[in-house]
Amino acid sequence: GNPHVAGVRGAGLMLGMQLVEPRAGELVAALNEAGLLTCPAGPDVVRFEPPLIVGGAEIDDAVALVSRGLAVLTTNR
């Protein structure tokens, strides 16, 4: 777990990561800058919509980028 993440919801590949604080815009900006396209789905939710042909290696890369992106929320307090 991560102290910034309240939970994950969704179905299939379309997922939303709910944050503890309303800082989705900050995280989306950091992720997009790192090359992972995401969008806010409210002030505290980051939406992931990968293509249906996404592979395991790409998912692993995305998870690593999200982990690094969440660190931005700690350093930008």
All heavy atoms as a GROMACS GRO file, in nm:
protein
  542
    1GLY      N    1   0.080  -0.119   0.000
    1GLY     CA    2   0.000   0.000   0.000
    1GLY      C    3   0.084   0.125   0.000
    1GLY      O    4   0.204   0.122   0.022
    2ASN      N    5   0.020   0.234  -0.026
    2ASN     CA    6   0.084   0.364  -0.028
    2ASN      C    7  -0.002   0.460   0.054
    2ASN      O    8  -0.124   0.460   0.038
    2ASN     CB    9   0.098   0.413  -0.174
    2ASN     CG   10   0.172   0.544  -0.184
    2ASN    OD1   11   0.119   0.648  -0.148
    2ASN    ND2   12   0.294   0.539  -0.234
    3PRO      N   13   0.059   0.544   0.137
    3PRO     CA   14  -0.020   0.633   0.222
    3PRO      C   15  -0.102   0.736   0.145
    3PRO      O   16  -0.193   0.797   0.201
    3PRO     CB   17   0.083   0.700   0.312
    3PRO     CG   18   0.212   0.687   0.239
    3PRO     CD   19   0.203   0.560   0.160
    4HIS      N   20  -0.073   0.757   0.017
    4HIS     CA   21  -0.147   0.854  -0.064
    4HIS      C   22  -0.267   0.792  -0.134
    4HIS      O   23  -0.351   0.863  -0.188
    4HIS     CB   24  -0.057   0.918  -0.168
    4HIS     CG   25   0.056   0.996  -0.110
    4HIS    ND1   26   0.039   1.116  -0.045
    4HIS    CD2   27   0.189   0.970  -0.102
    4HIS    CE1   28   0.155   1.161  -0.002
    4HIS    NE2   29   0.248   1.073  -0.035
    5VAL      N   30  -0.274   0.658  -0.136
    5VAL     CA   31  -0.378   0.588  -0.212
    5VAL      C   32  -0.485   0.534  -0.117
    5VAL      O   33  -0.457   0.457  -0.026
    5VAL     CB   34  -0.317   0.472  -0.294
    5VAL    CG1   35  -0.426   0.397  -0.370
    5VAL    CG2   36  -0.211   0.524  -0.390
    6ALA      N   37  -0.610   0.576  -0.143
    6ALA     CA   38  -0.722   0.529  -0.063
    6ALA      C   39  -0.777   0.397  -0.116
    6ALA      O   40  -0.831   0.317  -0.041
    6ALA     CB   41  -0.833   0.634  -0.060
    7GLY      N   42  -0.762   0.374  -0.246
    7GLY     CA   43  -0.812   0.251  -0.305
    7GLY      C   44  -0.812   0.257  -0.456
    7GLY      O   45  -0.781   0.360  -0.516
    8VAL      N   46  -0.847   0.145  -0.516
    8VAL     CA   47  -0.857   0.134  -0.661
    8VAL      C   48  -0.994   0.077  -0.693
    8VAL      O   49  -1.040  -0.014  -0.626
    8VAL     CB   50  -0.746   0.044  -0.718
    8VAL    CG1   51  -0.761   0.026  -0.868
    8VAL    CG2   52  -0.608   0.100  -0.684
    9ARG      N   53  -1.057   0.134  -0.796
    9ARG     CA   54  -1.188   0.084  -0.835
    9ARG      C   55  -1.195   0.077  -0.987
    9ARG      O   56  -1.114   0.137  -1.056
    9ARG     CB   57  -1.298   0.174  -0.781
    9ARG     CG   58  -1.291   0.315  -0.831
    9ARG     CD   59  -1.400   0.401  -0.769
    9ARG     NE   60  -1.400   0.533  -0.830
    9ARG     CZ   61  -1.401   0.645  -0.763
    9ARG    NH1   62  -1.401   0.642  -0.631
    9ARG    NH2   63  -1.402   0.761  -0.824
   10GLY      N   64  -1.289   0.002  -1.035
   10GLY     CA   65  -1.308  -0.009  -1.178
   10GLY      C   66  -1.329  -0.152  -1.220
   10GLY      O   67  -1.346  -0.242  -1.137
   11ALA      N   68  -1.328  -0.172  -1.351
   11ALA     CA   69  -1.349  -0.305  -1.407
   11ALA      C   70  -1.256  -0.324  -1.526
   11ALA      O   71  -1.234  -0.231  -1.603
   11ALA     CB   72  -1.494  -0.321  -1.451
   12GLY      N   73  -1.205  -0.445  -1.538
   12GLY     CA   74  -1.115  -0.474  -1.649
   12GLY      C   75  -0.992  -0.385  -1.644
   12GLY      O   76  -0.932  -0.367  -1.540
   13LEU      N   77  -0.960  -0.326  -1.758
   13LEU     CA   78  -0.842  -0.240  -1.765
   13LEU      C   79  -0.872  -0.094  -1.730
   13LEU      O   80  -0.782  -0.016  -1.709
   13LEU     CB   81  -0.781  -0.246  -1.905
   13LEU     CG   82  -0.719  -0.380  -1.946
   13LEU    CD1   83  -0.673  -0.374  -2.091
   13LEU    CD2   84  -0.603  -0.414  -1.856
   14MET      N   85  -0.999  -0.057  -1.727
   14MET     CA   86  -1.036   0.081  -1.695
   14MET      C   87  -1.045   0.094  -1.543
   14MET      O   88  -1.142   0.049  -1.481
   14MET     CB   89  -1.168   0.119  -1.760
   14MET     CG   90  -1.195   0.265  -1.753
   14MET     SD   91  -1.332   0.307  -1.863
   14MET     CE   92  -1.406   0.436  -1.770
   15LEU      N   93  -0.943   0.155  -1.486
   15LEU     CA   94  -0.932   0.165  -1.341
   15LEU      C   95  -0.920   0.310  -1.296
   15LEU      O   96  -0.867   0.394  -1.368
   15LEU     CB   97  -0.811   0.087  -1.290
   15LEU     CG   98  -0.809  -0.063  -1.319
   15LEU    CD1   99  -0.674  -0.121  -1.280
   15LEU    CD2  100  -0.921  -0.132  -1.245
   16GLY      N  101  -0.964   0.335  -1.176
   16GLY     CA  102  -0.946   0.464  -1.112
   16GLY      C  103  -0.876   0.445  -0.979
   16GLY      O  104  -0.915   0.360  -0.900
   17MET      N  105  -0.770   0.520  -0.957
   17MET     CA  106  -0.697   0.515  -0.830
   17MET      C  107  -0.739   0.635  -0.748
   17MET      O  108  -0.716   0.750  -0.787
   17MET     CB  109  -0.546   0.517  -0.855
   17MET     CG  110  -0.463   0.511  -0.729
   17MET     SD  111  -0.286   0.496  -0.762
   17MET     CE  112  -0.252   0.651  -0.847
   18GLN      N  113  -0.806   0.609  -0.636
   18GLN     CA  114  -0.853   0.717  -0.550
   18GLN      C  115  -0.743   0.755  -0.452
   18GLN      O  116  -0.686   0.670  -0.383
   18GLN     CB  117  -0.978   0.677  -0.474
   18GLN     CG  118  -1.035   0.791  -0.395
   18GLN     CD  119  -1.173   0.764  -0.342
   18GLN    OE1  120  -1.222   0.653  -0.348
   18GLN    NE2  121  -1.237   0.868  -0.293
   19LEU      N  122  -0.716   0.884  -0.447
   19LEU     CA  123  -0.614   0.937  -0.356
   19LEU      C  124  -0.678   0.979  -0.225
   19LEU      O  125  -0.797   1.008  -0.219
   19LEU     CB  126  -0.544   1.057  -0.421
   19LEU     CG  127  -0.478   1.030  -0.557
   19LEU    CD1  128  -0.422   1.160  -0.614
   19LEU    CD2  129  -0.370   0.925  -0.545
   20VAL      N  130  -0.598   0.985  -0.123
   20VAL     CA  131  -0.645   1.028   0.009
   20VAL      C  132  -0.679   1.177   0.006
   20VAL      O  133  -0.774   1.221   0.070
   20VAL     CB  134  -0.539   0.997   0.116
   20VAL    CG1  135  -0.577   1.055   0.251
   20VAL    CG2  136  -0.518   0.846   0.127
   21GLU      N  137  -0.601   1.254  -0.069
   21GLU     CA  138  -0.621   1.399  -0.079
   21GLU      C  139  -0.662   1.435  -0.222
   21GLU      O  140  -0.632   1.362  -0.316
   21GLU     CB  141  -0.492   1.473  -0.045
   21GLU     CG  142  -0.442   1.448   0.096
   21GLU     CD  143  -0.310   1.517   0.121
   21GLU    OE1  144  -0.208   1.470   0.069
   21GLU    OE2  145  -0.311   1.620   0.190
   22PRO      N  146  -0.725   1.550  -0.241
   22PRO     CA  147  -0.766   1.592  -0.375
   22PRO      C  148  -0.649   1.649  -0.455
   22PRO      O  149  -0.641   1.769  -0.482
   22PRO     CB  150  -0.874   1.698  -0.347
   22PRO     CG  151  -0.835   1.755  -0.216
   22PRO     CD  152  -0.775   1.641  -0.138
   23ARG      N  153  -0.556   1.560  -0.495
   23ARG     CA  154  -0.434   1.603  -0.565
   23ARG      C  155  -0.414   1.528  -0.696
   23ARG      O  156  -0.302   1.510  -0.742
   23ARG     CB  157  -0.315   1.585  -0.472
   23ARG     CG  158  -0.327   1.671  -0.346
   23ARG     CD  159  -0.214   1.649  -0.250
   23ARG     NE  160  -0.090   1.699  -0.306
   23ARG     CZ  161   0.028   1.679  -0.249
   23ARG    NH1  162   0.038   1.611  -0.138
   23ARG    NH2  163   0.138   1.725  -0.305
   24ALA      N  164  -0.525   1.484  -0.756
   24ALA     CA  165  -0.516   1.407  -0.880
   24ALA      C  166  -0.447   1.486  -0.991
   24ALA      O  167  -0.368   1.431  -1.068
   24ALA     CB  168  -0.653   1.360  -0.925
   25GLY      N  169  -0.474   1.615  -0.999
   25GLY     CA  170  -0.413   1.698  -1.103
   25GLY      C  171  -0.262   1.697  -1.096
   25GLY      O  172  -0.195   1.688  -1.200
   26GLU      N  173  -0.207   1.705  -0.976
   26GLU     CA  174  -0.061   1.701  -0.958
   26GLU      C  175  -0.004   1.568  -1.005
   26GLU      O  176   0.098   1.564  -1.074
   26GLU     CB  177  -0.025   1.717  -0.810
   26GLU     CG  178  -0.027   1.856  -0.757
   26GLU     CD  179   0.008   1.853  -0.609
   26GLU    OE1  180   0.126   1.826  -0.577
   26GLU    OE2  181  -0.082   1.877  -0.527
   27LEU      N  182  -0.069   1.460  -0.964
   27LEU     CA  183  -0.019   1.328  -1.000
   27LEU      C  184  -0.033   1.303  -1.149
   27LEU      O  185   0.060   1.251  -1.212
   27LEU     CB  186  -0.092   1.219  -0.920
   27LEU     CG  187  -0.044   1.076  -0.944
   27LEU    CD1  188   0.106   1.062  -0.924
   27LEU    CD2  189  -0.120   0.980  -0.854
   28VAL      N  190  -0.145   1.342  -1.208
   28VAL     CA  191  -0.163   1.325  -1.352
   28VAL      C  192  -0.055   1.402  -1.428
   28VAL      O  193   0.004   1.350  -1.523
   28VAL     CB  194  -0.305   1.370  -1.395
   28VAL    CG1  195  -0.314   1.388  -1.546
   28VAL    CG2  196  -0.408   1.269  -1.347
   29ALA      N  197  -0.025   1.523  -1.386
   29ALA     CA  198   0.080   1.602  -1.452
   29ALA      C  199   0.215   1.532  -1.443
   29ALA      O  200   0.288   1.524  -1.543
   29ALA     CB  201   0.087   1.741  -1.391
   30ALA      N  202   0.248   1.478  -1.327
   30ALA     CA  203   0.376   1.409  -1.310
   30ALA      C  204   0.381   1.282  -1.394
   30ALA      O  205   0.484   1.252  -1.456
   30ALA     CB  206   0.398   1.375  -1.162
   31LEU      N  207   0.271   1.207  -1.397
   31LEU     CA  208   0.269   1.084  -1.476
   31LEU      C  209   0.276   1.114  -1.625
   31LEU      O  210   0.349   1.046  -1.699
   31LEU     CB  211   0.143   1.003  -1.444
   31LEU     CG  212   0.135   0.946  -1.302
   31LEU    CD1  213   0.001   0.879  -1.279
   31LEU    CD2  214   0.250   0.850  -1.275
   32ASN      N  215   0.202   1.213  -1.671
   32ASN     CA  216   0.206   1.249  -1.812
   32ASN      C  217   0.345   1.296  -1.853
   32ASN      O  218   0.393   1.261  -1.961
   32ASN     CB  219   0.101   1.355  -1.844
   32ASN     CG  220  -0.041   1.300  -1.836
   32ASN    OD1  221  -0.063   1.181  -1.822
   32ASN    ND2  222  -0.138   1.390  -1.843
   33GLU      N  223   0.411   1.372  -1.766
   33GLU     CA  224   0.547   1.418  -1.793
   33GLU      C  225   0.643   1.301  -1.803
   33GLU      O  226   0.738   1.302  -1.881
   33GLU     CB  227   0.592   1.516  -1.684
   33GLU     CG  228   0.726   1.581  -1.714
   33GLU     CD  229   0.762   1.686  -1.610
   33GLU    OE1  230   0.674   1.770  -1.579
   33GLU    OE2  231   0.876   1.684  -1.562
   34ALA      N  232   0.618   1.196  -1.724
   34ALA     CA  233   0.703   1.076  -1.725
   34ALA      C  234   0.671   0.983  -1.842
   34ALA      O  235   0.740   0.884  -1.864
   34ALA     CB  236   0.689   1.001  -1.594
   35GLY      N  237   0.564   1.014  -1.916
   35GLY     CA  238   0.530   0.934  -2.033
   35GLY      C  239   0.414   0.839  -2.016
   35GLY      O  240   0.386   0.759  -2.105
   36LEU      N  241   0.346   0.846  -1.902
   36LEU     CA  242   0.229   0.761  -1.878
   36LEU      C  243   0.105   0.848  -1.889
   36LEU      O  244   0.082   0.935  -1.805
   36LEU     CB  245   0.236   0.695  -1.741
   36LEU     CG  246   0.120   0.602  -1.705
   36LEU    CD1  247   0.115   0.483  -1.801
   36LEU    CD2  248   0.134   0.554  -1.562
   37LEU      N  249   0.026   0.827  -1.993
   37LEU     CA  250  -0.093   0.910  -2.013
   37LEU      C  251  -0.205   0.865  -1.920
   37LEU      O  252  -0.246   0.749  -1.922
   37LEU     CB  253  -0.138   0.903  -2.158
   37LEU     CG  254  -0.040   0.961  -2.259
   37LEU    CD1  255  -0.095   0.947  -2.400
   37LEU    CD2  256  -0.007   1.105  -2.228
   38THR      N  257  -0.251   0.956  -1.839
   38THR     CA  258  -0.361   0.935  -1.746
   38THR      C  259  -0.447   1.060  -1.749
   38THR      O  260  -0.410   1.160  -1.812
   38THR     CB  261  -0.310   0.912  -1.602
   38THR    OG1  262  -0.234   1.027  -1.561
   38THR    CG2  263  -0.224   0.787  -1.591
   39CYS      N  264  -0.559   1.056  -1.682
   39CYS     CA  265  -0.642   1.177  -1.672
   39CYS      C  266  -0.711   1.178  -1.536
   39CYS      O  267  -0.733   1.073  -1.476
   39CYS     CB  268  -0.743   1.184  -1.786
   39CYS     SG  269  -0.864   1.053  -1.785
   40PRO      N  270  -0.744   1.297  -1.488
   40PRO     CA  271  -0.817   1.304  -1.362
   40PRO      C  272  -0.963   1.264  -1.385
   40PRO      O  273  -1.020   1.291  -1.491
   40PRO     CB  274  -0.805   1.450  -1.320
   40PRO     CG  275  -0.777   1.524  -1.446
   40PRO     CD  276  -0.710   1.429  -1.539
   41ALA      N  277  -1.020   1.200  -1.289
   41ALA     CA  278  -1.163   1.165  -1.292
   41ALA      C  279  -1.227   1.220  -1.165
   41ALA      O  280  -1.292   1.150  -1.091
   41ALA     CB  281  -1.182   1.014  -1.302
   42GLY      N  282  -1.199   1.344  -1.139
   42GLY     CA  283  -1.241   1.410  -1.017
   42GLY      C  284  -1.118   1.461  -0.946
   42GLY      O  285  -1.005   1.433  -0.986
   43PRO      N  286  -1.134   1.536  -0.839
   43PRO     CA  287  -1.020   1.596  -0.771
   43PRO      C  288  -0.928   1.495  -0.702
   43PRO      O  289  -0.812   1.524  -0.676
   43PRO     CB  290  -1.084   1.690  -0.669
   43PRO     CG  291  -1.222   1.639  -0.651
   43PRO     CD  292  -1.262   1.574  -0.780
   44ASP      N  293  -0.980   1.374  -0.673
   44ASP     CA  294  -0.899   1.277  -0.600
   44ASP      C  295  -0.888   1.141  -0.670
   44ASP      O  296  -0.849   1.042  -0.608
   44ASP     CB  297  -0.954   1.257  -0.458
   44ASP     CG  298  -1.096   1.201  -0.457
   44ASP    OD1  299  -1.163   1.203  -0.562
   44ASP    OD2  300  -1.139   1.155  -0.350
   45VAL      N  301  -0.918   1.136  -0.800
   45VAL     CA  302  -0.911   1.009  -0.872
   45VAL      C  303  -0.830   1.025  -1.000
   45VAL      O  304  -0.853   1.117  -1.079
   45VAL     CB  305  -1.052   0.956  -0.908
   45VAL    CG1  306  -1.044   0.828  -0.990
   45VAL    CG2  307  -1.132   0.930  -0.780
   46VAL      N  308  -0.735   0.933  -1.020
   46VAL     CA  309  -0.656   0.926  -1.142
   46VAL      C  310  -0.709   0.809  -1.223
   46VAL      O  311  -0.720   0.697  -1.172
   46VAL     CB  312  -0.507   0.906  -1.112
   46VAL    CG1  313  -0.427   0.888  -1.241
   46VAL    CG2  314  -0.453   1.023  -1.031
   47ARG      N  315  -0.745   0.834  -1.348
   47ARG     CA  316  -0.802   0.730  -1.434
   47ARG      C  317  -0.695   0.672  -1.525
   47ARG      O  318  -0.618   0.744  -1.586
   47ARG     CB  319  -0.914   0.787  -1.520
   47ARG     CG  320  -0.978   0.681  -1.609
   47ARG     CD  321  -1.088   0.738  -1.695
   47ARG     NE  322  -1.194   0.787  -1.609
   47ARG     CZ  323  -1.282   0.879  -1.646
   47ARG    NH1  324  -1.277   0.932  -1.767
   47ARG    NH2  325  -1.376   0.919  -1.563
   48PHE      N  326  -0.694   0.538  -1.532
   48PHE     CA  327  -0.606   0.464  -1.622
   48PHE      C  328  -0.693   0.396  -1.727
   48PHE      O  329  -0.791   0.331  -1.692
   48PHE     CB  330  -0.529   0.356  -1.546
   48PHE     CG  331  -0.443   0.410  -1.436
   48PHE    CD1  332  -0.492   0.421  -1.307
   48PHE    CD2  333  -0.313   0.450  -1.461
   48PHE    CE1  334  -0.414   0.470  -1.205
   48PHE    CE2  335  -0.234   0.500  -1.359
   48PHE     CZ  336  -0.284   0.511  -1.230
   49GLU      N  337  -0.659   0.413  -1.852
   49GLU     CA  338  -0.732   0.348  -1.962
   49GLU      C  339  -0.632   0.294  -2.063
   49GLU      O  340  -0.619   0.348  -2.173
   49GLU     CB  341  -0.829   0.446  -2.027
   49GLU     CG  342  -0.941   0.490  -1.936
   49GLU     CD  343  -1.038   0.586  -2.005
   49GLU    OE1  344  -1.044   0.586  -2.128
   49GLU    OE2  345  -1.104   0.661  -1.933
   50PRO      N  346  -0.562   0.188  -2.029
   50PRO     CA  347  -0.462   0.135  -2.123
   50PRO      C  348  -0.530   0.069  -2.243
   50PRO      O  349  -0.647   0.029  -2.235
   50PRO     CB  350  -0.387   0.031  -2.039
   50PRO     CG  351  -0.485  -0.011  -1.935
   50PRO     CD  352  -0.568   0.111  -1.906
   51PRO      N  353  -0.458   0.056  -2.353
   51PRO     CA  354  -0.515  -0.012  -2.470
   51PRO      C  355  -0.538  -0.160  -2.439
   51PRO      O  356  -0.471  -0.218  -2.353
   51PRO     CB  357  -0.409   0.007  -2.578
   51PRO     CG  358  -0.282   0.030  -2.504
   51PRO     CD  359  -0.320   0.099  -2.376
   52LEU      N  360  -0.629  -0.219  -2.510
   52LEU     CA  361  -0.660  -0.361  -2.488
   52LEU      C  362  -0.542  -0.452  -2.520
   52LEU      O  363  -0.538  -0.566  -2.473
   52LEU     CB  364  -0.782  -0.402  -2.570
   52LEU     CG  365  -0.913  -0.336  -2.529
   52LEU    CD1  366  -1.024  -0.376  -2.625
   52LEU    CD2  367  -0.949  -0.372  -2.386
   53ILE      N  368  -0.447  -0.404  -2.598
   53ILE     CA  369  -0.332  -0.486  -2.636
   53ILE      C  370  -0.212  -0.465  -2.543
   53ILE      O  371  -0.102  -0.508  -2.574
   53ILE     CB  372  -0.291  -0.459  -2.782
   53ILE    CG1  373  -0.256  -0.313  -2.800
   53ILE    CG2  374  -0.401  -0.503  -2.877
   53ILE    CD1  375  -0.190  -0.281  -2.934
   54VAL      N  376  -0.232  -0.402  -2.429
   54VAL     CA  377  -0.123  -0.376  -2.335
   54VAL      C  378  -0.064  -0.509  -2.289
   54VAL      O  379  -0.134  -0.608  -2.267
   54VAL     CB  380  -0.170  -0.290  -2.216
   54VAL    CG1  381  -0.266  -0.366  -2.126
   54VAL    CG2  382  -0.053  -0.238  -2.136
   55GLY      N  383   0.068  -0.511  -2.276
   55GLY     CA  384   0.138  -0.632  -2.233
   55GLY      C  385   0.186  -0.621  -2.090
   55GLY      O  386   0.183  -0.515  -2.027
   56GLY      N  387   0.230  -0.734  -2.038
   56GLY     CA  388   0.277  -0.739  -1.900
   56GLY      C  389   0.394  -0.646  -1.872
   56GLY      O  390   0.399  -0.581  -1.767
   57ALA      N  391   0.488  -0.638  -1.965
   57ALA     CA  392   0.604  -0.550  -1.945
   57ALA      C  393   0.561  -0.404  -1.940
   57ALA      O  394   0.614  -0.326  -1.860
   57ALA     CB  395   0.706  -0.571  -2.057
   58GLU      N  396   0.463  -0.367  -2.022
   58GLU     CA  397   0.413  -0.230  -2.021
   58GLU      C  398   0.340  -0.199  -1.890
   58GLU      O  399   0.352  -0.088  -1.836
   58GLU     CB  400   0.320  -0.207  -2.139
   58GLU     CG  401   0.393  -0.214  -2.273
   58GLU     CD  402   0.300  -0.233  -2.390
   58GLU    OE1  403   0.209  -0.319  -2.382
   58GLU    OE2  404   0.318  -0.163  -2.490
   59ILE      N  405   0.269  -0.296  -1.838
   59ILE     CA  406   0.201  -0.277  -1.709
   59ILE      C  407   0.304  -0.262  -1.598
   59ILE      O  408   0.290  -0.175  -1.511
   59ILE     CB  409   0.103  -0.392  -1.682
   59ILE    CG1  410  -0.013  -0.385  -1.781
   59ILE    CG2  411   0.053  -0.387  -1.537
   59ILE    CD1  412  -0.106  -0.504  -1.776
   60ASP      N  413   0.409  -0.344  -1.602
   60ASP     CA  414   0.516  -0.330  -1.502
   60ASP      C  415   0.578  -0.191  -1.508
   60ASP      O  416   0.606  -0.130  -1.404
   60ASP     CB  417   0.623  -0.437  -1.524
   60ASP     CG  418   0.577  -0.577  -1.491
   60ASP    OD1  419   0.474  -0.592  -1.420
   60ASP    OD2  420   0.643  -0.674  -1.536
   61ASP      N  421   0.603  -0.142  -1.630
   61ASP     CA  422   0.659  -0.007  -1.645
   61ASP      C  423   0.564   0.099  -1.588
   61ASP      O  424   0.607   0.193  -1.521
   61ASP     CB  425   0.686   0.024  -1.793
   61ASP     CG  426   0.802  -0.056  -1.851
   61ASP    OD1  427   0.880  -0.114  -1.773
   61ASP    OD2  428   0.812  -0.060  -1.976
   62ALA      N  429   0.434   0.082  -1.615
   62ALA     CA  430   0.334   0.178  -1.565
   62ALA      C  431   0.330   0.178  -1.413
   62ALA      O  432   0.323   0.285  -1.350
   62ALA     CB  433   0.196   0.146  -1.622
   63VAL      N  434   0.338   0.060  -1.352
   63VAL     CA  435   0.336   0.051  -1.205
   63VAL      C  436   0.458   0.123  -1.147
   63VAL      O  437   0.447   0.196  -1.048
   63VAL     CB  438   0.330  -0.096  -1.160
   63VAL    CG1  439   0.356  -0.109  -1.011
   63VAL    CG2  440   0.195  -0.158  -1.197
   64ALA      N  441   0.573   0.106  -1.211
   64ALA     CA  442   0.694   0.175  -1.164
   64ALA      C  443   0.679   0.326  -1.176
   64ALA      O  444   0.718   0.401  -1.086
   64ALA     CB  445   0.815   0.126  -1.241
   65LEU      N  446   0.621   0.372  -1.287
   65LEU     CA  447   0.601   0.516  -1.306
   65LEU      C  448   0.503   0.571  -1.203
   65LEU      O  449   0.522   0.682  -1.151
   65LEU     CB  450   0.551   0.544  -1.448
   65LEU     CG  451   0.655   0.528  -1.559
   65LEU    CD1  452   0.588   0.540  -1.695
   65LEU    CD2  453   0.766   0.630  -1.544
   66VAL      N  454   0.398   0.496  -1.174
   66VAL     CA  455   0.300   0.541  -1.073
   66VAL      C  456   0.368   0.549  -0.936
   66VAL      O  457   0.348   0.645  -0.862
   66VAL     CB  458   0.177   0.448  -1.069
   66VAL    CG1  459   0.089   0.480  -0.949
   66VAL    CG2  460   0.098   0.461  -1.198
   67SER      N  461   0.449   0.452  -0.903
   67SER     CA  462   0.519   0.453  -0.775
   67SER      C  463   0.607   0.577  -0.763
   67SER      O  464   0.606   0.645  -0.661
   67SER     CB  465   0.603   0.325  -0.762
   67SER     OG  466   0.670   0.323  -0.639
   68ARG      N  467   0.681   0.607  -0.869
   68ARG     CA  468   0.765   0.728  -0.867
   68ARG      C  469   0.679   0.854  -0.866
   68ARG      O  470   0.714   0.953  -0.802
   68ARG     CB  471   0.860   0.728  -0.986
   68ARG     CG  472   0.974   0.627  -0.971
   68ARG     CD  473   1.086   0.653  -1.069
   68ARG     NE  474   1.048   0.636  -1.209
   68ARG     CZ  475   1.059   0.523  -1.278
   68ARG    NH1  476   1.107   0.415  -1.220
   68ARG    NH2  477   1.024   0.518  -1.404
   69GLY      N  478   0.567   0.851  -0.938
   69GLY     CA  479   0.478   0.967  -0.940
   69GLY      C  480   0.419   0.996  -0.803
   69GLY      O  481   0.405   1.113  -0.765
   70LEU      N  482   0.384   0.891  -0.730
   70LEU     CA  483   0.328   0.911  -0.595
   70LEU      C  484   0.431   0.977  -0.503
   70LEU      O  485   0.392   1.050  -0.411
   70LEU     CB  486   0.281   0.778  -0.537
   70LEU     CG  487   0.152   0.723  -0.599
   70LEU    CD1  488   0.131   0.579  -0.560
   70LEU    CD2  489   0.033   0.809  -0.558
   71ALA      N  490   0.558   0.956  -0.528
   71ALA     CA  491   0.661   1.020  -0.447
   71ALA      C  492   0.657   1.172  -0.463
   71ALA      O  493   0.691   1.247  -0.372
   71ALA     CB  494   0.800   0.968  -0.486
   72VAL      N  495   0.609   1.220  -0.579
   72VAL     CA  496   0.593   1.363  -0.601
   72VAL      C  497   0.497   1.424  -0.500
   72VAL      O  498   0.516   1.535  -0.453
   72VAL     CB  499   0.544   1.390  -0.746
   72VAL    CG1  500   0.502   1.534  -0.766
   72VAL    CG2  501   0.654   1.353  -0.845
   73LEU      N  502   0.393   1.348  -0.465
   73LEU     CA  503   0.296   1.398  -0.368
   73LEU      C  504   0.358   1.416  -0.231
   73LEU      O  505   0.316   1.501  -0.153
   73LEU     CB  506   0.176   1.305  -0.360
   73LEU     CG  507   0.095   1.287  -0.489
   73LEU    CD1  508  -0.024   1.196  -0.465
   73LEU    CD2  509   0.049   1.420  -0.545
   74THR      N  510   0.459   1.336  -0.200
   74THR     CA  511   0.528   1.348  -0.071
   74THR      C  512   0.620   1.468  -0.071
   74THR      O  513   0.625   1.544   0.026
   74THR     CB  514   0.609   1.220  -0.041
   74THR    OG1  515   0.519   1.109  -0.038
   74THR    CG2  516   0.681   1.229   0.092
   75THR      N  517   0.692   1.488  -0.183
   75THR     CA  518   0.790   1.597  -0.187
   75THR      C  519   0.728   1.733  -0.213
   75THR      O  520   0.787   1.835  -0.182
   75THR     CB  521   0.898   1.569  -0.295
   75THR    OG1  522   0.834   1.555  -0.422
   75THR    CG2  523   0.977   1.445  -0.263
   76ASN      N  524   0.607   1.737  -0.268
   76ASN     CA  525   0.540   1.864  -0.300
   76ASN      C  526   0.435   1.902  -0.197
   76ASN      O  527   0.331   1.953  -0.231
   76ASN     CB  528   0.473   1.857  -0.439
   76ASN     CG  529   0.573   1.857  -0.550
   76ASN    OD1  530   0.690   1.888  -0.531
   76ASN    ND2  531   0.529   1.822  -0.669
   77ARG      N  532   0.458   1.880  -0.074
   77ARG     CA  533   0.359   1.913   0.030
   77ARG      C  534   0.366   2.057   0.065
   77ARG      O  535   0.453   2.127   0.068
   77ARG     CB  536   0.382   1.829   0.154
   77ARG     CG  537   0.348   1.686   0.123
   77ARG     CD  538   0.314   1.615   0.244
   77ARG     NE  539   0.190   1.549   0.203
   77ARG     CZ  540   0.102   1.504   0.282
   77ARG    NH1  541   0.117   1.514   0.409
   77ARG    NH2  542  -0.004   1.445   0.241
   0.00000   0.00000   0.00000
